[in-house]
Amino acid sequence: MRALVVDDSRTMRTILSRILVGLDVDVELAEDAPAALERLDENHVPDIALVDWHMPGMNGLELVRAVRAQDRYTSMFIMMVTTEGEPEQIVAALAAGADEYIVKPFTAQAIAEKLSLLDLGGGRTPARSWVEDPA
Amino acid sequence: MMDALFTEEVIAEITSSVWAAFLPDSEPFAMVEAVPAVRALTGSIHISGTWNGLVSLTCSTAAATLAAASMLGVEVEGVGASDVLDAIGELVNIVGGNVKGLLPPPTDLSLPSVTDGSLHVDTRAGAERIVDVHLSWMDEPVGVAVWERRGGEPD
């Protein structure tokens, strides 16, 4: 299983990477949204991307929209990992194409439980996005 | 208006939950009356919308370095200055995000910034510190403050 962690904080990338490696997940890191798109373009599409919301330049929500606009990434799950915990933000992220959402601060157990809810080995189907995009 | 939401107890609880999640092997906070003047770093993050103000997290340099080392999973000797700034920025980002979660929408959160020393807020423009929490962690001072801008735009 492979994951791409996208967060502008090296500290947070390290924490998430440590948790994922402990779950036997191979991890790639990107420090911002453009770097994430480059990684996706260069490499085999990972099973899941963990995406921060607040990043300089292109934010995480915009990254989710950019990824979901491309058919080649349809099979990749996206989990938002963010301080934005209000229902409006969660709905916006799910509407944009995120599959899961976790609010900082989180525990390793919470990340593991979220991942277990996704059929990572089986691949994502677009129908899993249950929130209609109002746009 | 939001003074009732932002009590010392609530802000201390938010901060403790962030520390417990990301610094689980360290000792818990103790609330103290005052903190000694030491060399410090301050992370701050602005909230705008239905409420305007900022949240600041001030740590002694030693506390900030300990936190960075723990979060990165390295020894203190292996922590660089940029690591410390990044760790404090992420901690205030999460504390600020959880403070934002107490507010009625819509509100926006800025990106965090970290400065060397204590935070300077221009109170002439109407900013008022409404909560000031003094904590002790690993025998080092940590402070969290909430500043409300009662008029005009946030800093």
Interface residues (C-beta under 8 A of the other chain):
Chain A: S9 R10 T11 M12 T14 I15 R18 H54 P56 T82 T83 E84 G85 E86 E88 V103 K104 P105 F106 T107
Chain B: S17 V18 A20 A21 F22 A68 M71 L72 G73 S82 D83 D86 A87 G89 E90 N93 I94 G96 G97 N98 K100 G101 P105 P106 L109 L111
